[in-house]
Amino acid sequence: MATNSELVDGSSTPPAYDTIFSASPIQCDQSSVFSSRRMKKKRTAVLSRIRDIVLGPDFTPSSVVPNVNACAAALPASEFSKILQIRNIEGHTALYWAIMNNRPQALWALNKFIFISGYYSSVCEDDLRTACMITTNHDIFSQLALGTRSEVTRFRRFLGCPLDRIQVHMCDEPTNQFNVVLRIGMFQKRLRATATSTTGDTKLIHEFVAGGRIWWLRFHMPDFINGIWCVDIGLCWRSHPARLDAVLVIEAHNRKPGSTTPPEALKIPFSLTDTNFVALAPLKSVESVMTMNCGVLIVL
């Protein structure tokens, strides 16, 4: 045995067994074990209080902020943000229930601690989009910037363009009739800029919530040389199929020199009446619309 020990570690005698096995317990800080248990209890207590805030029957708006702040103070910022972005309350995130139960005070009090990292996790964003879709709440969808895409935002900022505005007006809820007003600043300039980008035919994509669905409207310019641009419309993932019958109205916001009346609006029908499609189906990716051949394509 001594010979083998010399070949392995160069020592004349093997180390004592008590030396081998006593190293780990001695180096282990027992306080870390208790600290871990305390942290687990804190997480459980915090989650229980958050659950009461978003699901509890006795909801008091004035007590939301103090309670949320107390929860945030009990845990490290990253840990608290992580808890809020996990589906740990009846299969959903806390913000999902705040939207579903129409508790805006809870939504914004919790949201400021989630967004401290600058973005939502994919799980949290999916939950938020689903809640806004079910409740047909475009205002919350817009305020949380859930329909804002990074490439669209980047080009808008580069050109010094103000934020685009989307307003949804329900006209007849039983029949899901609605009007959507989009104010897109520097539209033609941005469209040309994206078409000539080295990254390819970048699209201007806008999303909105109406009729219990999330819709997308996409503008792009596949033929820049001939000045041809296209517009597509469709449904986002998880939305129910819909029988589309709509009209896109494009109004000029500037009068021609010397004219007292604005130019006539351009009206583009969106309908499945003369097509082989029964209804629009939702897509996981807007970019797949061309390959899936789903949606309506209008070439101007």
Beta strands, then each sheet from edge to edge (+ up, - down):
strand 1: 165-172
strand 2: 177-183
strand 3: 204-210
strand 4: 213-223
strand 5: 228-236
strand 6: 245-250
strand 7: 266-271
strand 8: 282-283
strand 9: 296-299
sheet 1: 1+ 2-
sheet 2: 3+ 4- 5+ 8+
sheet 3: 3+ 4- 5+ 9-
sheet 4: 6+ 7-
end
